[in-house]
Amino acid sequence: MTDSSNAAPKTGFMARLRAGLGRTAASLSGGLTAVFTKKRLDADTVAALEEALIGADMGASLSAKLAGEVAEGRFDKEISETELRSVLAEEIAKVLKPSEKPFAVDPRHRPFVILIAGVNGTGKTTTIGKLAARLSADGHKVMLAACDTFRAAAIDQLKVWGERARATVVAREPGADAAGLAYDAFARARTAGADVLIVDTAGRLQNKSGLMEELEKIARVLAKLDREAPHAALLVLDATTGQNALSQVDAFGKSIPLTGLIMTKLDGTARGGILVAIAHRFGLPIYFIGVGEGTEDLQNFDARAFAQALTGAQQP
């Protein structure tokens, strides 16, 4: 498999990650004021820690679990702010670590078909453009299928990203059959010798059965050309939606065989803890996170780095 790491130097990555998670980190720190003031992990401070984690959108059960892990062996003992941040980061990293897996293009499948799904407004098409740019920079010949045929703007946007990423875009007029376009794009990608085909799909609410059925149809049509296709099915999530992201993973996972997640807009919310809740509940790979508008701000997910940036912990 070809690993699409294409990572920035660690220092630059950490700086962007800390800046991107600044709002969540600030919210979490504000909620921990009671803990830092008392400096002793008694029942009140453990409760304050739990409330702070809930405020960062980690959910009640996971927040209770994390607070309990932090308190274990330290209850009713003094703890410094630095130590608390460090211990909390370690416990969060343990939850996140199973979801830390590099995204890889399997050369046994040519083209390697990536189906991208998500609700409206997640930044799905932009994320596809950034992913295409990364894969192209890694030496892959990339093709894009503009199967969001509901919006002319989405087709135009994908064409712009295709030019930036040096990727061919297969598109039809707005309103065209999305599944038929996906099939034709797959056949064309084979003929052209493309390494990767990324299939954009229309943004859809998880409770709209008609649109979800269309997504299932696209997956079925791709499987007619290769029974293992799509080889990757990625769901793009918007961090600003908070707990609603959980229901999105659940619903989309029932329609298509999700293989991984991408979370965007972590720089625009104080709810970044939702990523921890998602990892804990579903255990799916989290391949990339978005912490800004630039192509370089679509970063490989690093569990420890994320946990440190989230809690404001110092790097070892």
Order of alpha helices (4+ residues) and beta strands (2+ residues): beta-alpha-alpha-alpha-alpha-alpha-alpha-beta-beta-alpha-beta-alpha-beta-alpha-beta-alpha-beta-alpha-beta-alpha-beta-beta-alpha
